[in-house]
Amino acid sequence: METTLKVSGMHCPSCEKIISMAAEDVPGAKVLFSDHKTGAVRIYARDEKALIDLKKAIKSEGYKVA
């Protein structure tokens, strides 16, 4: 499934990279696109567990996920 998450706390391209790197550790999940200006993060998650795990990974980096 593809969906767009609203992530707050991103301020620069490095934040986008941190979020992408966090997704690399989540099986079945991948960041397709992120934009620190709008806070939009387009992701792919193969199932609900991957989506939940990806949200946790992003939060563990200090960002808020809506």
C-alpha positions, 0 to 999 in steps of 0.5 A: 500500500502507498500512503502519505504521512504528515511528519512534523519536525523536518527542517532541511534535506538532511531530515529527509535523508534521516527519515529515508535511512530510518525506513531502510531498517523496516522490512517491507517499508520504503520512503518513496518521496519526502518534502521537508517544506510541506512535511509530506512523506510518501511511503510504501508499506507492504502491510499494516505491520510495516506501516506501524513499524515505519511510523515507530522508526520515524518517531524514534528519530525525533519526528512526529507522525500524524 
